[in-house]
């Protein structure tokens, strides 16, 4: 269902407010004043602040869900190519959605009754995609047969996303270039596939 211009504007305004201040510290009036709309607009379009917050989280995860669908529907990709595509998309998506990592971190460590289920739903879909892709890799011989796919799926999701969740802290330790996001995901995914031990 297509969102109205007012809904899109409210989501756009509310996203940085919720991300930086937290759900409970953002008032309906603060959002509607910033959006220059009637205070009843949030109730009308989202059934209240809770519904707006859920809509913000859904919008944050939309490109990830789209990337998963593309990867799943492209039968020409091998399991490793599918995982590579997903890893590449993560860097791009975090660059386009700079508050995504903050929402994930906040709702995983201190879930709200409204945002927790949304985050859980989407992370579950990512986990299932990674599990099924890894299993396909085992089945066709691309992946080690004794691999624990549950741990391998969790490891990949963690390797790719932990950097973005901790990036503000990481920047205090080491300088990051403009293309650090893409460089990191490429390097991290290479380590995930091949490890760090010198096989020579």
N, C-alpha and C positions, 0 to 999 in steps of 0.2 A: 504494500500500500504506500503510495507516494505521500511524502510529508508536505504540508503546506509551508509557505514562506515563513509564516509566524513560528511554526514548530521548528524549522531549521534555524531560525534566528535565535530562538530561546535555547536550543541545544548548543549552538555556537557560543553564546554568551555564558551559559552555565558551565561549560566544560572546564575552562581554566579556573573558575571560581571553586567548583567542587574539587578539582585536582589539588589546588594549592591550599584551600582552607578546610577541606573536609565537608562531608554531607551536613553534619549537624550545625556547622558554623555559617552556613549560607542561608540567608533568608529569602523567602519568595519575593519580597519587595526589592531586595538587592538585585535579583535577576531581572525582574520586570522593569525596574528603573533603568538598568543598564541597557535593556533591550528597547526601551522607550515604548512599552506596551502596557495595557491595563493589567492591574494586579490579579484580576480573575482569569487571565489568559492561561496561566499554568494549570489551574484547576480545569478549565475548559478543554485544553488540548492534551493534558497528561494525567488528569485526575489527581493533581497535587504534586508537591515537591518530590515525593518518592517515585512517582511515575516519570517525572522529568529526569531524575537521577538514573533510573533504569534505561531511559531512552539514550542518555549520554553514554552509558556503558555499552549499550548495543551498537551505537554508532562507532565507538572506539574499536570494537571487535569486527565490524563489518568487513574491512579489507582482509583480515586474517581468514574469515570464513570463505570469502571469495577466492582467496589463494588456495585454500584446501579443495574447493570445488574444482578449480582449474586443474590442480594436480591429480585429483581423483578421476576426473573425466577424460584426461589425456592418456589414452591407452598406448600411445607410442612411447611413453616414458618408461624406463626401467625403474625399479624401486630406488636405486641409488640416484638416478636422475630426478625422481620425484622428491626425494629428501633434499637434494641439492637445490631444486627449485624453491622448496619451502624455506630453506636456510637463507637463500638470496632475498626472498620476499620479506623475511623478518627484518632485515636491515632497512629495507625501503619503507616498510610500514612504520617502524619506530621513528624513522626520520619524518614521516608525514603525520604521525600521531605522537608528538613529544610527551603527552600526558599519559599515554597508555601504560607505560611501566609504573608510573606513580599509582594509577588506579589498581593495577594488579597487585602491587606490593601492599597497598593499604587494605584491600579487600581480602587478601590472603592472610595477612598478619592480624587484622582486626576487622573481620567481616561485619557489615551491616545487614540488617534483615532484608534490605531491598537490593543491595548490590552483590552480596555474597552469592545468592543463587544464580545471578547473571554470569558472574565470573566463573563459578563452578561449571555451569552449562557449557561455556565456550572452551574452557581449559580441558574439559572432558572430551570435547570433540577433537581438539588438537591431539590429545593423548591417544584417542582411538585411531586417528589417522596415522600417527607415528607407529603405533603397535601393528596395525594391519599392513602398513608398508614394509616394516621390518620383517614381519612374518612372510610376506610375499618374497622378500629378498632371501630368506632362509629356504623357502620352497623351491626357488629357481636356482639356488646355489651361489647367489651373489654375496650372501651374508653367512657368517660362521654358524653352523648348525646347532652349536651348544649355547648360543647367545640367549641370555635372559631378556626377552623382548620388553618386559615391563620395566626393568631397570634401564635398558638401553633407550627406551622412549623417554623416560623421566630425565635421563642424563642429557639427551639431545635438547629437550625443551629447556633444561636448566642452563646448559652451556650457552645457548643462543640468547636467552632472555636475562640472565643474571647480570651481564655486562650493562644492559640498558637500565636495569633497576638500580644499579650501584654507580652509574656513570658520573653523577655529580660528585661522589666521593673519589672515584678513580681519577678524575681531572685534577684533584689536589696532589696526587702522587706522580702523575706522568702527563706530559703534554700530549694532547690528542689533535690530530690533523683534521681537516675538514671532511675527508673521506674515511675517517676512522671507523664509522659504523660498518661500512661495506668491507673494509679491510679486516676488521675484527671478525665478522661473521664468516668470511672466506677462510681466514686462518683457523678459527675455532672449529669450523666444520671439517677442515682438513685434519686437524688433530683428532677429532672425534672418529673419523674414518680410519686414520692410519696410525694414530698414537704418537708418542714422542721418543720411543726407544729407537736408537740407531741400529737398524737391522743389518747394517754392513759389519 
